[in-house]
Amino acid sequence: MNRRKGFALVPLVLLIVVVAILIFSTTSFLWQSARLNAINFRKHQALTAAQAGTMKAAYETLQNGTYVSSEAILANQQAYKYAYLNFSASGGQASNNVYIDASGSFIGAGASDKNLYGWTIVNLSTTSAYTITQIQVTWNKSGGRRLTAINLGAGAAEWSGSAASSPYLADITDYILPISSTTIDNTLFFSKSLDASTITLVLYFSDGSTRTDQVYPAVAPTPPGGGGGGIAPTEIKSTGSSESIRQTIVCSFEVSSGALKFKSYNEGPPHL
């Protein structure tokens, strides 16, 4: 009898192992399916948010005639951010294609609190490079603050000296803005801390046009078109997000006879 009972344990153990494997496999499958469904749901939400940004941009263009980048937070952890592209595919004056983006400008810390970083110069033209020949800098003069250098991009400063008067027109080393470019690593150097300062730049171009932008305090950019350049964009780039998932849409359009018509629509792959 005891030997028979002992032999009966073998199939019982095998049955328990098989059932455990089945339970583990089923649980793992269900967990993976739930995770995949959640990711797909977030992808769909990100795409929906990007589409909402595209339609909002189209509305602002058609109803208000503005071309200013914008962003918004929606329900269910969704958000969108859109911008206009290709303001002037046929060239034109620099002032119709170039602007300063000071949305990320900041004063350095510690001993660098005399320097202004984080502002960029954007050339929207897809056909023309432009040359900056002079830069006028306006700043608060309290405490004898002097402008000591202007540096555009990497490399040596385009101007250095000791300017006490504001505004000051600096005759810089000519600086070329390549086609469809964003010039980063730009810095203004002063002799004293920039705390509570207001700084404005006027860019003078070789074609005789100028462009004026505030660079501090940080301010949302006003690209040509929405900022008075008179050149309408031809594309909208909208990025939607849902938690960590993002989806970008780029579409071209034209406005004619009071109507906006989309000419192309391209969805990029979801990304983080």
Residue, then its C-alpha position, 0 to 999 in steps of 0.5 A: m500500500n505504501r509503495r502505491k501511495g508513493f508512486a501516486l505522488v509522482p504524477l501529482v507533483l508533475l500536475i502541480v508543476v504543469v499548473a504552476i507553469l500555466i498560471f505563471s505563463t497566463t499571468s505574464f501574458l496578461w501583464q504584458s498585454a495590459r502593459l502593451n495596451a497602456i502604451n498603445f493607449r498613450k500613443h493614441q492620446a499623444l497623436t490626438a493631442a498633436q492633432a489638437g495642436t495642429m487644428k488650434a494652429a490652423y484656427e489661429t492662422l485662419q481666424n486671427g492671422t497670427y503665427v506665434s508658437s503656443e502650447a497647452i495642457l489638456a485633460n488626462q495628462q495630455a498636452y500639445k506644443y506647436a510651431y510654424l515653419n518655412f515662413s519664407a521659402s523664396g528668400g526676402q529680407a533678413s528681417n522677414n526671416v530672422y528672429i531671436d528666441a530668448s525663451g530660454s535666456f538666463i543669467g549665469a550663476g556666481a561669478s558669471d552673473k554678469n553674463l547672459y546665456g541661452w538666447t538663440i538666433v533663428n534663420l527661417s529661410t530655406t534659400s538665403a543666408y544672412t549676414i549680421t554687421q552690427i548689433q545695438v544693445t540696450w540695457n539698464k545702466s544702474g551701478g555703472r554697468r558696461l557692455t564688454a563683449i558680444n559672442l555669437g556661436a562658438g569661437a572668439a567674440e564678434w565684439s569686445g570693448s567697454a561700452a558705458s552708454s546705452p543703447y550702444l551700437a557695436d560694429i561686430t565682425d560680420y557674422i553669417l547665419p546659414i540657411s535654415s539654421t539656429t545659432i546657439d551658444n550666444t553670450l552677452f558679457f557685462s562688467k557687473s551683475l545683471d540682476a533686475s536688468t532689461i536687455t534688448l537687441v537690434l540686429y543690423f543686416s547687410d541687406g539694410s533691414t533690422r530686427t529688434d527683440q528683447v533677450y532678457p528677461a526671458v520672453a516667448p519668441t515672435p517669429p516673422g509673420g506674427g511679429g509684423g514681418g508679413i510673411a506667412p508660414t507654409e507648415i505647422k509642426s505639432t507635438g502631442s504628449s501623453e505621460s512620456i510618449r510623444q507624437t509629432i505631426v508636420c503638415s503643409f498648408e495654404v490659405s486662399s479665399g478665406a479658407l485654409k487647405f492642408k496640402s500634406y500630412n505626415e505623422g512621425p513615429p512615437h517617441l519618448 
